[in-house]
Amino acid sequence: MKRALVLLVVGCGAPAASSSHPSYPAVKPGPIADDPYRGLEQMEAADTAKWVAAENELTDKTLRGAPGKAEIHGRLVELYSRDEVWPPEHRGQRYFWLRRDATHDQPIIQVAGTADGEPSTLVDPSEFAKDGSLQLAAYQPSQDGAVVAYGLASGGGDWTTWRFRDAASGKDLPDELPYAKYYKPAFTADHAGVYYSRFPAPQKGAELTEADHDCKLYFHKLGTPVADDKVVYERSDHPSWQFEPHTTFDGKYLVIAIGDGEVGDSRQEQIAVLDLTTPGAKPIAIVDTYRAEYEFIDGIGSGLYFITDAGAPNKKITMVDAGAPGTWRDIVPSGPHAIESAVIAGGQVVVNELVDAHSAIAIYDAAGTKLRDAELPGIGAANDLTGRPDEAEAFFGYTSFTTPRTSYALDLATGKSTPWRAASNGFDATAYDTKQVFFAAQDGTKVPMFITSRKGLALDGSHPTLMYGYGFGGISSPPSFKPLELVWLEHGGVVVTVNVRGGGEYGDAWHHAGWRQNTHVRVDDFIAAARYLIEHKYTSPAHLGIYGYSGGGFLVGSALVKRPDLFGAAAPIAGVLDMLRFHLFGQGAGWQADVGHPEVPAEAVWLRAVSPLHNVRRGTHYPATYIVTSDHDVRVAPLHSYKFAAAMQAAQAGPAPILLRVDVESGHGGGGLRSQEIAQNTELLVFFAKYLGLSQ
């Protein structure tokens, strides 16, 4: 359906600009020459709160009433109102899944007796807080399907309290487990208790900035006081270590993934195993060094299966006998494509691989012989693989740039996949093309990039274009559906995802090519992608906008200050923007393995060279910039965005505005509520449309 969107446009498609930038809220610089806005790190201070309020008011004033805002908002409401269902998890006599539709502001947990049965709602987070101030962080059914643990996070942040609900009665048990982060609890086979990670309560006022420390792994017996919980595993000699528990589907073993919070994004773990069938047993280390990544899949008997990059740059599936910890056997060897995820279903190993940054699923037998490839609908991303070792069924989610999340059932015997719960599109996906191109990076490396547009796009340099990237911590950026990008496409825009180095699209080599002293490479790749789009006349600098979240916020911020002439608008969202002090706040210490240690002089040199905050230059004409953070962001403290906004505003010599938006009751990367996502994406689109000249 063609929808009219009229925005203010001047000349032949260039965005309108005022003769001078806005008057910015006053903030007094401090005495530190290379960090004059360090005072904004005091996020609870009255002066900081007053300044943030003034910044939000300026952003409101600048974007309020922009032509087309009502149409954008209305279209996003339609797209977000589709019925969206995650793949089911089979536990005992029940199937559980997440669902979100037009009547729910955030996902609900549903349960049914069969995969195709009529579901009932088990947990609706709105029953706890109508205003959405408590949001569903995650859920975990017990292996027998009798009880579901569900985590509630205040304001959508990382601090989570776990509660428990009886699946038969729909009533809560009295238990509550506070001060958890990141990791789901793991049930015993009889659902009598759970193993869970807990951090000390943060100091009052330091909830967003206090670095993670002194994590311990506890056992909680349901129906008993939390104060009686027993410590199962701790390392007081290493207060930065963290523990993620997993129990095998048969409940025989507890697998403890041990990560170092100070080098958390190194993607390296130690592994300990506790035999739950032997009273009085103690956890035994089966991997006792930080040399490789170990991601637990599941167990069959005493065999424990992992995805690892130990001696396998593209990762492999390996198995160790819990009764003989030194006995490892490769099941699926490292191949030409990077392994993203895997599940054991019906005694078979279902592996999700990346082939040139998009998904392919292969099915192997338990000994590692490849049986067949699975069908996928197109160039997209498979995710959320589910299955059980003892049942011959599997499910996965699928998405692409023009396909909303759709859940598929996978026939393990044939590899055929069929929609289990199809998403309702509400648009004509056949009107658009996605092509993958490979551009030359600065050093000649071929880097993949996805470009999606209307069919028959004329390459005349006139198209408003949104370019997205991430490239952090070995995490890949395969195709994904974003309602905001679909709206952009519907009105003649182009959307682009760049697979810069630093991600995991081609395994460890791709990751390491953009990490530590090579961190600048991911930025150079992003800039090279922009030049490709301009040289091939997809767009022009005045019409090219860039955005990214978290590590992608760093990418955007660094590219913005390095080559402001290449872009018409930029939005670093929840960005890591101060590369010399990031390790002092929240989860920041965990990124040092990926980008470097600011307190090591040689490493501080390369960090300073790419730090967005430290490369802002006074007297520069910067493009329109929309800096976004959230008031409950524990992972990337809002202070990054505060200081960067203040520095950019003081430096701006051009007419384009430098705006700061601080979202309230939101966590890392924005709110988890449907209404929050709509409001936040509406404003992001309005910003880009206004300054890139989108019209139709």
N, C-alpha and C positions, 0 to 999 in steps of 0.2 A: 504494500500500500504506500503510495507516494504521499508524503506529508510536507506541507509547506513550513519553512522556517526562514523568517526574514530577520536579518541582523544588519546593523549599520555598516555599510561598506562604502568606501570612497574610491573613485577612480576605477581601475580595472582589476579590482579584487584585493587591493592592499588595505589593511585595517586602518581605521581612523586613529589618529594620535593627537593628544593635546600638546600645546606648546611647551608645557613644563610639567614636571612630575608633582604629585601631591605634597602637601606639607605633612611631614611625618611626626608621630608622637616623639616627644623629647626623651632621650635617655642619656644620662651623663656618662661620658667615657671615663674609664679608670686609668691608673698610671702605667699599666702594663702595655708596652708599645705594640706587641704583636697579638695581644688579646685584650683590647680596651673595654670590651663589654662583658668581662668575666663576672661582674656584679649580677648579671642576669642568671647566673647559676643558682642564685638564692631564689628559687622558684616560689617559695612560700612567703617571701618578703612582700610587704604592703606595696612598696614602690614597683616591684615586678608585676604584681597583680594589676596595679593601676595601668601600667604600660601595656600589658597584654590586653586589657579591656579596651584601651584606646586603639590598639592595632586592629582588633576585631571590628571595632566601630568604623575604622577607615576602610577595611575590606568590605563591610556591609555597604558603606556609602558608595564605594567605587563600582561594585557589581550589582547593587540594588537597581531594579527597574531596567536592566539590560534587555533590549528587544530580543524576543525569542525565549526568555527564561521560562515563561509559563508553558510554552510548547515543549521545551526540553524536559521540564519536570513531569508534565503529563505523559510524555512518551516513556520516560524511565519508569513511571508508576506502572504503565502497561507491561513493560518488559519484566519488571520485578514481580509482577502479579502472576506470572506463570507458575504452574505446579512443578516444583523441583524436588526430586527424590534421590537420596543417596543409595548406593548398593546395600543390600541387606546383610545382616550377620545372623547366622543360624546358631542358636544355643539351646540345647535340650529340645523341648517341644515347641519352641517359639522362634520367630524371626523378628529381628529388631532393625529399624532403620530411621534415618532422619528425613524429615519432610518440611518444606516451607512453601507456602502458597500465599494468595492474596489476603487471607484472613489471619495470618500469623506474622508478627513483626520479626520473629527470629525462628530458627528451626525448632521443631518439636520432635520428641522421640515417640515413634509409633511401634506397635507390636501386633503380630498376627500369628495364628496357629500354623499357617503354611505360607510359602513365598507368595502365592497368588491369593491368599485369603484376605478377607475384609479387615483392615487394620482398625485398631482403637488407639487413642492417644494415651500414652503412659505418662509422659512428662511434658508439660507446657510451661516454659520458664516464666511466662507472663503471670502465672498464678502466684509468684513470689514478689514481683514488683511490676505493677501495671505500666510504670514509666520506663521500663527497660533498664533500670539502673543495675539490675542483676542479669547477667547474660550467660547463656549456656556455653561453657568452654569446651567440654568434651563429654563423652559417655563411655561406659564399659559394662557390658552384660557379664554376669557370671557364666562359667562354662556350662552349667546346667540350666541356664535361662531363668532361674528362680528370682534373682535380684539384679537390679541395674544400679550401678554407681553413676552419678552424674555430677559434674563440676559446675559450680556457679562462680562467676568472676564479677567483682564489683566494677562497674563502668567499662566492662570489656577488657580490663587489664589482665596481667598474668597471675596475680595473686588469686588463688582459687580455693574454695571450700567444697569438699566432696560430701555429698549426701547419698542416701541409699533408699531405693524404692522396691517394694515387693511387687513382682510382676503379676501375680494372681489377683491381689486385692487392690493394687494401685495406690497403696498407702505407704507413706514414708516410715522407715525405721527411725529410731531416735538418734542414730549415730551421725556425727558431723566431724569431718577431718579438716582442720584449718591449716593455713599457711603452706599450701602446696603450690607448686609451679610446674609447668611444662609436661609432667609425666602422669600417665594414668595409673590408678591402682591396679594390682593384679590379684584376682580371686584365688582362693584355694578351691580344690575340685568340688568340695561340698558346700561352697559359699558361706562357710562358717566365719571366714575372716578374709582380710586383704593385706597385702604388702604394699606400702606406699612410701613415697619420699616426702619429707617435710623440712622446711627451713625454719630457723628461729624467727620469731615475730620481729618485724622491722621496727626501728625506733620511730616514734611518732614524728611525722613531718618528713621522714626519709623514705617513705614507701616507694617513691619513684627513682630515687638516686642510690640507695644503699646497695652496694655490690653484693652479689650472691655469695653466701658463705655458710659453712658448717651444716651442709645438708646431711641428713641421716635417713637410713632406710628402716622403717618400723613395721611391726606386725600389729594389726588391730583386729581383735576378736569382736565380731558384731554383737552389740548388746552390752558392751562393757565400756567404762569411762576411757576417754582418750588418754587421760593421765596414767592409765595402767598399760599403755602400749609399750611393747618391748622393742628395743633397738636390735635389729637383725644384722645390720652392717653399718659401720662408720669408719672414717679414717681421720681421727683427730690430728694426726700428723700431717694431713693434707686438707686443710679447711676449705680449699677451693674445689675439691672433688664433689661430684654429684652422682646420684644413683637412680637408674631407671629399671623398675622391676618388670619381669615377664614370667608367667607360668605357662608350662606346656599344656596343650589342650587336654591331656589326660591327667593333669595335676600332679605329675610325679616330680617335676623339677621346677625350681625357681632359678631363673637366669637373671643375673644382675649385670647390666651394662654400666660401666664406670667411666665417667668422663671427667676431664679436668676443666672446671669452669673458667680458669684463666686462659685456656687454649681451646675453648669449646668448639669453635668452628674449624679446628684442625681435622674434625671428623675422624678422630682416633679414639679407640676405647680399649679399656681392659675388660675382661669378662670373668665373673665368678659364678659358680653354680652351687646350689644347695639342694641336696637330695631330700625331698619332702617325705619320702617313704621310710626314712631312717630316723627315729627319735633321737634327739640330741646331736644330730649332724651339724657341722659348721660349713659355711660357704668355703669352697675351694677355688682358688684362682686357676683358670685354664688358659687365660691370656694375661700376663703380668707386666707387659710393657706397653707404652703408647707408641706403637709403630704403624698401626693400620686401623682401618674402620672395620667394625664388626656390627652388623645389623641383624638381630635375631629374627628368624622367620617362624619356626615352630619346631616341635620335636616329634619323632616317630620312635616309640620305644625309648631306648637310651640314646638314640641318635639325635643330636641337636644341630639344626641347620642354620647357617648364617650366610648373609651377603658380605663379602669382604674384598678389600683391595690389596690384601697381603700378597705381594708378588703377582698382582693382577691389575694392571693399570685401568682396564675397563671393568674391573670387578669380576667376581666369580661366585658360584654357590658352593659352599664347602660344608662338611659335616664332621662333627667330633663325637666320639662315644663318651658320654658322661661318666661311664665307669672306668674309662681309660683315657684321661684328659689329654695325653700326648698323642692320641691316635686321630689324626685328621685325614680326611679323604675328600678330594675334589669331586663334586657331583656334576656341576655345569662349569666347565673351564672358561677362563677369560677368552673372549672372542673379539671380533672386529667392532662390535657395538657395545656401548656402555649399558650396564644393567642398572635400571632405576629402582625396581621393586620386584618382589616375588611372593608367592603364597603356595603352600602345600595343600592340594585338594585331591581327594580320592587317591592318595598315594602317588600323585604326580606333582611335578614341580612346574608351576606356571610362572613364567618369567616375562616381565615387562622391560623391553630394551628400547634404547633410543637409536634411531637410524637417521642421521642428519637432523637431529633435534626434534624428531617426531616419533611417536610410539609404534612399536611392533611387539606382538605377544607371541612367544614360542612356548610349546608344551614338551616337557621331558619326562621320562620315567624316573623312578627313584634312584636308578643307577646312573642317570645322566645321559641316556640315549635320547636324542631328539626324536619326538614322535610326529609332530606336525606344527604348523603355524596356525594361529588363530586369525579369524577374519576381523578386520576393523573397518569402520564405515568410510574412512578417508584419511587425509593428512590431519592428524589431530593428536590428542594426548589421552592415553588410558591412565586411570588412577583408581585409588581405593579398591584394589583387588581384595576380595574376600573369599574364604573357603575354609574347609576343615580337612585334616589328613584322612579322616575316616568316612568322608562323604563325597560322592562323585558329582559335586556341583561347584560352580564358581561363578562369581559375579564381578563386574567392574564398571566403573564410570567412564564416560567418554565425553570429550568436549573438543571443539575446534573454534576457529575465529568466528564462524557463523553457525555453530551448533551449541545450544545451551546444554548444561549437564544432563546427560541421558544415561540411565543405568541399563546394563546389558547382562543377560544370562549367557554363560559360556558353556557350550556342549563340549566336554573334555574329550569325548570319543571322536568327534568330527572336526573340532575347531570352529564350528559355526557359532556365531553370536547373534542373538536376537534381542530386540528391545524388551526389557522387563518393565520398566516404567519410563515411557517416552515423555520428554519435555514438550510442552506446547510452545511452538516458536512465536507465532504472531507476526511473522515477516517472511518474505520470499528469499530464502537462502540462495536460490539459483541465480539471483540477480548479481551475485558477487563472485569474484575470483580471488583465490589465494595462490600466489606464486612464491617459490623459494628461489632466491638468488644468492650467489656467492661473490662477495666483493673482496678486493685486495686490501688487506690491512697495511699499515705503514711499513711493516717488515716483509710484506709480500704474502703473508699467510692468507688463505682463503677463509673467510668468515661467513657463516650462513645468516640469512635475514629473510623473514617472511613479510610479504607485502600483500595487503588485502585492499581491494577497491571494487567499485562497480565494474562490470564487464565493459570492455571497449574503452577503457580510460585513455584519453588523449594525453600524450606526454608533451605538455606545453609549459610545464613549470608553474602552473597556476593553482594547484590543488592544495588546500589546507591539509596538513599532514600531522598526525600524532605518532611520535616514535617512542617506543618503550624499551627499556633494558634493565637488566639486573646484574648478573655476572659476579656473584659474591658467594664465597664459601663452598664452591663446587656444586651449587644448586642450579639446575637447568631451567630454561624458559621455553618449554614446548608450547604449541598452540593452546590458547584458552579463550573462552568466551567471556567478554566483558560488555555488559549492557551499554556502558558509556561509549565504547568503540562502535557498537552497532548503530547507535544514534548518529555518531559522526559519519559512518558509512552511508546511512540513509540520506544524508544531506550533501553528498558529493565529496566528502573527505576521504582521505587515505589513512589507513592504520598500518603500523610497522612494528614488528618485534625483532630486535637484534640479539643474536646469540653471542655476545662478546665473550672473550676469554676471561677466565676467572670462574665461569660456570662449569657444569659437569657434562656438557653435551657430548664431548668426546673423551670422557674419562679423566683420569688424573693428569694426563699431559695437558689437556685443555684448561683444567683448573690451575695447575701450577704455572702455566704460561702467563697467568694474569694475577698471581698472588705475590705477597711480600714485596721484594724489590721490583717485581714486575707489575705492581698494582697499577702503575701508569698505563700499562698495555690495555687494560679494560677500557680506560678513558679514551685512549688513542683509537681503539676499535670503534667506539661509539661515534667519535668524531669522523672517522673514515666512512662510517655508514651514512652520516649526514651528507658528507661530500658526494657519495655515490648517488643519493636521492636527488641532490641538486644537479649534479652533472648529467644524470639521465633524465632530467626534466620531469620527475614526478612532482617536484615542488620547487620552492625557492626559499632563501633564508627568511624572507618576510612572512612566509606561510608555513614554516616548519616549527612545530612545537615538540618539546621533549618532556617526558615524565617518567617517574619511577618511584618505587616504595622502598624504604629501609635501605638496604645496600644499594638498591637502584636509586634511592634519593641521593646517596653519595655520588653515584655515577653521573646523575644529572647535574648536581651542584658543581662537580669538578669540571665537567665539559662546559658548563655555562660560563664559569670564570676563566677558563682557558681559551675558549673561542666564542665570545659573545656575539661576534659578527655572523655566525652561522645560523642563529636561531631568532625566530620572531617572538617566542614565548617559552617559558620553562616552568615546571612545577616539581621541585624536589619534595617528596611527601615522606614524613617520618624519617628523614634522612640522617645518616651519620655524617656530620658536616664539620666537626672539629676533630681532626685526625691526630691531634697532639694530647688531648685530654679525654678521649672517648673511654679509655680503660678505667677511669675513676668512677664511672656511674653505671648503675643498673647491670645489665648483662654485658657491658662493654669489654670487660677483661677477656671475655671468651673469644673476641675477634682478633686478638693479637697474633695468634698462629697464622691467621689468614693474611693480615695486612702488615704486621710488624709491631714492635714494642716501642712505644714513644720514649721510654726511659733508657733505651739503648741508643747512644748518640748516633751511631752509623745508621740505624733504622729510622731514627727521627728525621734524618735528612730526606729519605725518600717519602716519608709520610708528609712532611711539610710541603714537598713538591706537588703533592696531589690534594692536599687538604683544601676543601672549598673555602673555609673560613679564612685561611691564611694566604689565599691567593686573590682575594678581593682587592681591587686596585681603585683608588680614588681617581676621579676624573674620567672614568670609563663610561661609555654609553652601553648600558646593559639592556637586554630585551625585557619585556614585561615578565615579571617573576611572581609566582604564587607559591609561597612557602607554607607547608601545611604540617601541623603536628597535633597531638591529642593530649588532653590533660591527664589521662590515666596510662600513658605509655611508660611501661617499666623497662622495656627492652632498649629503646633509644630515647633517652631522656629528652623532654621538650626543650631543654636548655640549648641543645644543638641548633634547633631552628630559631630560637630567640636570638642567639648571638649572631647567627648568619644573617637574619633579617636586619638587625640593627646595623651590621657592617655594610650590607648591600645598600641600605637606605642612605647611609652617610656617604657612600662612594658614588652613588648614581649621578652621572652628569647628563644623561639623556632624559627624554620626556616620559619614557615608559614607567609605569608604577612598579614598585617593589612592595608586595602585599604579604602579610602574615595572617594566616587563619589558624586559630587554636580551637579545635573541636572539643566540646565538653561531653563528659560521660562516654568517652571513647578510648579504646586501647590502641595498640600498635597498628598503624596502618589504617585507622578509622574505626567506625562503629560497627558492631556486629548485628545491629538491628536493621531490618529492611528499611524502615523510615530514615535511619541515619545514613545508610548507603545511598538512598535516593537523594537526600538533601546534599550530601557531600559531593556526589558525582554530578548533580545538577550544577553546583557552583563551579566545579572543575571544568565542566563543558562550557558554561557561560564564559568563564575566563578565557579559555582557548578560542572559543568562537569570536569573542569580542576583539582579541588581539591578533588572530590569524586570518580573520576575514572570511569565516565560513558563511556561505549564503546559498540559497536555492529557491 
